[in-house]
Amino acid sequence: MTALLPQDRLRIGIVAVGRPTFDVPFAESLLATALEGLNDLDAEIVGSPELQFDAETVRSNLSTLTSQPLDLLLILQVTFTDATMTVELAKSVDAPLALWSFPEPRSGGRLRLNGFCGINLAAHALGKAGQAFEYIHREAGSPDALDEVMALTRAGYVKRRLSQTNVGVIGEHPAGFDTCSYDTDELKARFGVEIQTLPIGDFIASAAAVDDADAVAVRARAVGDLGSLDDLDQESLHKSMKVYVALRRLADEENLQAMAVRCWPEFFTDFGCAACGPMAFMNQDGTPCGCEADVFGTLSSLVLQWTSGEPAFNTDLVDVNVDDDTVVFWHCGQAPISMADPEGPIGPTIHSNRKLPLLNEFALKPGRVTLARLTQAKNEIRLVLGGAEVLRAPPSFSGTSGVARFDKPAGDVLDRIMREGLEHHTALVYGEHRPALRRLAGMLDLPVIELT
């Protein structure tokens, strides 16, 4: 099973630099405050907590920062220094870099730190060296500074995970679905993502060969999530259980972090069941599965999952009501069960068009959601971001759906989607995660389309 974020702890490398010609006791007191806040973060802190005054000391601690993967290298510019140590660290440590300096009182007397001048000097040197960086200039105890550190760290985590990602593509996207196209070489070059393909017929054959006992074991999970399955066609339902087993087995054996699946028509016509429910189980497991073999949509779900630590849902925007300023997100029945409104009906169902099981059926729970899509609209890879509030409402359509209100008027969002020519799939996850996603876009050199 792919690890969700809370099970795979973030890791921040720290180095505190300064010069003994400044007010060292004052500098050390601010450093202690900053370290106290950093140690309270949900992240492992790696590196020396001591103020380091020369390049030789920095080099002596370098092995600690290079012995394990880091999601962020944070240089605390406690006093002024020249840029030598910063540039050397940036070149030596394979992690996104952030510089943090502390404002100091305008006392009318001695300049006790001059840390901002230090990061200004470093910014110029890093730019000339071709080294990307972010910066923070806030008080040592600032909650906003710590929020920024976490946003950068989460973004660095996702960037690192993407560079190690294998996506399985089962079958080809349907004809005319240009929204689901992809370029294997481009994905490797831009993100480090590897693609593994499998013909749809080969996968269906592997599902058919699943042992009946393994499929029966999955049924117990489905009953626990959805309730009684007795009213469904039992033969088709059993085949859906086999599809899940085959998906799970393929992901585990091939080390796939996500899968894009040609969900129709072959699962219905050639095997006799729906793949939606099995993909919902995979989404809940933490191995996102996107329908219609949509690789970029599946990657969008994976990015949201790794950013939030929660399962994501690759969905269609199927209705926009400009009069009451609401929209409906829907997909056949593949939303993870953790997104179900506990106050509404939750159950199994059949595909609305093909009349075969298994699909999840429920309304999405109310709450704040973040929307994201790695888009190829107008032949440029960009990151689409949006925010919305899912409202408590009965199911709008069969399967899994949610009524939501964007942070901007629905008509404005609709116009932006259409004029940008965005894809019909958008991933969503609960919570507000746009700060980290914007930092990720910067790290990946992706322009951002803000929907809201």
Secondary structure in CASP SS format (residue, H / E / C, confidence):
PFRMAT SS
TARGET T0000
AUTHOR 0000-0000-0000
METHOD secondary structure of the structure
MODEL  1
M C 1.00
T C 1.00
A C 1.00
L C 1.00
L H 1.00
P H 1.00
Q H 1.00
D C 1.00
R C 1.00
L E 1.00
R E 1.00
I E 1.00
G E 1.00
I E 1.00
V E 1.00
A E 1.00
V E 1.00
G C 1.00
R C 1.00
P C 1.00
T C 1.00
F C 1.00
D C 1.00
V H 1.00
P H 1.00
F H 1.00
A H 1.00
E H 1.00
S H 1.00
L H 1.00
L H 1.00
A H 1.00
T H 1.00
A H 1.00
L H 1.00
E H 1.00
G H 1.00
L H 1.00
N H 1.00
D C 1.00
L C 1.00
D C 1.00
A E 1.00
E E 1.00
I E 1.00
V E 1.00
G C 1.00
S C 1.00
P C 1.00
E C 1.00
L E 1.00
Q E 1.00
F C 1.00
D C 1.00
A H 1.00
E H 1.00
T H 1.00
V H 1.00
R H 1.00
S H 1.00
N C 1.00
L H 1.00
S H 1.00
T H 1.00
L H 1.00
T H 1.00
S C 1.00
Q C 1.00
P C 1.00
L C 1.00
D C 1.00
L E 1.00
L E 1.00
L E 1.00
I E 1.00
L E 1.00
Q E 1.00
V C 1.00
T C 1.00
F C 1.00
T C 1.00
D C 1.00
A C 1.00
T H 1.00
M H 1.00
T H 1.00
V H 1.00
E H 1.00
L H 1.00
A H 1.00
K H 1.00
S H 1.00
V C 1.00
D C 1.00
A C 1.00
P C 1.00
L E 1.00
A E 1.00
L E 1.00
W E 1.00
S E 1.00
F C 1.00
P C 1.00
E C 1.00
P C 1.00
R C 1.00
S C 1.00
G C 1.00
G C 1.00
R C 1.00
L C 1.00
R C 1.00
L C 1.00
N C 1.00
G H 1.00
F H 1.00
C H 1.00
G H 1.00
I H 1.00
N H 1.00
L H 1.00
A H 1.00
A H 1.00
H H 1.00
A H 1.00
L H 1.00
G H 1.00
K H 1.00
A C 1.00
G C 1.00
Q C 1.00
A C 1.00
F C 1.00
E E 1.00
Y E 1.00
I E 1.00
H E 1.00
R C 1.00
E C 1.00
A C 1.00
G C 1.00
S C 1.00
P H 1.00
D H 1.00
A H 1.00
L H 1.00
D H 1.00
E H 1.00
V H 1.00
M H 1.00
A H 1.00
L H 1.00
T H 1.00
R H 1.00
A H 1.00
G H 1.00
Y H 1.00
V H 1.00
K H 1.00
R H 1.00
R H 1.00
L H 1.00
S C 1.00
Q C 1.00
T C 1.00
N E 1.00
V E 1.00
G E 1.00
V E 1.00
I E 1.00
G C 1.00
E C 1.00
H C 1.00
P C 1.00
A C 1.00
G C 1.00
F C 1.00
D H 1.00
T H 1.00
C H 1.00
S C 1.00
Y C 1.00
D C 1.00
T H 1.00
D H 1.00
E H 1.00
L H 1.00
K H 1.00
A H 1.00
R H 1.00
F H 1.00
G C 1.00
V C 1.00
E E 1.00
I E 1.00
Q E 1.00
T E 1.00
L E 1.00
P C 1.00
I H 1.00
G H 1.00
D H 1.00
F H 1.00
I H 1.00
A H 1.00
S H 1.00
A H 1.00
A H 1.00
A C 1.00
V C 1.00
D C 1.00
D H 1.00
A H 1.00
D H 1.00
A H 1.00
V H 1.00
A H 1.00
V H 1.00
R H 1.00
A H 1.00
R H 1.00
A H 1.00
V H 1.00
G H 1.00
D H 1.00
L H 1.00
G C 1.00
S C 1.00
L C 1.00
D C 1.00
D C 1.00
L C 1.00
D C 1.00
Q H 1.00
E H 1.00
S H 1.00
L H 1.00
H H 1.00
K H 1.00
S H 1.00
M H 1.00
K H 1.00
V H 1.00
Y H 1.00
V H 1.00
A H 1.00
L H 1.00
R H 1.00
R H 1.00
L H 1.00
A H 1.00
D H 1.00
E H 1.00
E H 1.00
N C 1.00
L C 1.00
Q C 1.00
A E 1.00
M E 1.00
A E 1.00
V E 1.00
R C 1.00
C C 1.00
W C 1.00
P C 1.00
E H 1.00
F H 1.00
F H 1.00
T H 1.00
D H 1.00
F H 1.00
G C 1.00
C C 1.00
A C 1.00
A C 1.00
C H 1.00
G H 1.00
P H 1.00
M H 1.00
A H 1.00
F H 1.00
M H 1.00
N H 1.00
Q H 1.00
D H 1.00
G C 1.00
T C 1.00
P C 1.00
C E 1.00
G E 1.00
C H 1.00
E H 1.00
A H 1.00
D C 1.00
V H 1.00
F H 1.00
G H 1.00
T H 1.00
L H 1.00
S H 1.00
S H 1.00
L H 1.00
V H 1.00
L H 1.00
Q H 1.00
W H 1.00
T H 1.00
S H 1.00
G C 1.00
E C 1.00
P C 1.00
A C 1.00
F E 1.00
N E 1.00
T E 1.00
D E 1.00
L E 1.00
V E 1.00
D E 1.00
V E 1.00
N E 1.00
V C 1.00
D C 1.00
D C 1.00
D C 1.00
T E 1.00
V E 1.00
V E 1.00
F E 1.00
W E 1.00
H E 1.00
C C 1.00
G C 1.00
Q C 1.00
A C 1.00
P C 1.00
I H 1.00
S H 1.00
M H 1.00
A E 1.00
D C 1.00
P C 1.00
E C 1.00
G C 1.00
P C 1.00
I C 1.00
G E 1.00
P E 1.00
T E 1.00
I C 1.00
H C 1.00
S C 1.00
N C 1.00
R C 1.00
K C 1.00
L C 1.00
P C 1.00
L C 1.00
L E 1.00
N E 1.00
E E 1.00
F E 1.00
A E 1.00
L E 1.00
K C 1.00
P C 1.00
G E 1.00
R E 1.00
V E 1.00
T E 1.00
L E 1.00
A E 1.00
R E 1.00
L E 1.00
T E 1.00
Q C 1.00
A H 1.00
K H 1.00
N H 1.00
E C 1.00
I C 1.00
R E 1.00
L E 1.00
V E 1.00
L E 1.00
G E 1.00
G E 1.00
A E 1.00
E E 1.00
V E 1.00
L E 1.00
R C 1.00
A C 1.00
P C 1.00
P C 1.00
S C 1.00
F C 1.00
S C 1.00
G C 1.00
T E 1.00
S E 1.00
G E 1.00
V E 1.00
A E 1.00
R E 1.00
F E 1.00
D C 1.00
K C 1.00
P C 1.00
A H 1.00
G H 1.00
D H 1.00
V H 1.00
L H 1.00
D H 1.00
R H 1.00
I H 1.00
M H 1.00
R H 1.00
E H 1.00
G C 1.00
L C 1.00
E C 1.00
H C 1.00
H E 1.00
T E 1.00
A E 1.00
L E 1.00
V E 1.00
Y E 1.00
G C 1.00
E C 1.00
H C 1.00
R H 1.00
P H 1.00
A H 1.00
L H 1.00
R H 1.00
R H 1.00
L H 1.00
A H 1.00
G H 1.00
M H 1.00
L C 1.00
D C 1.00
L C 1.00
P C 1.00
V E 1.00
I E 1.00
E E 1.00
L C 1.00
T C 1.00
END
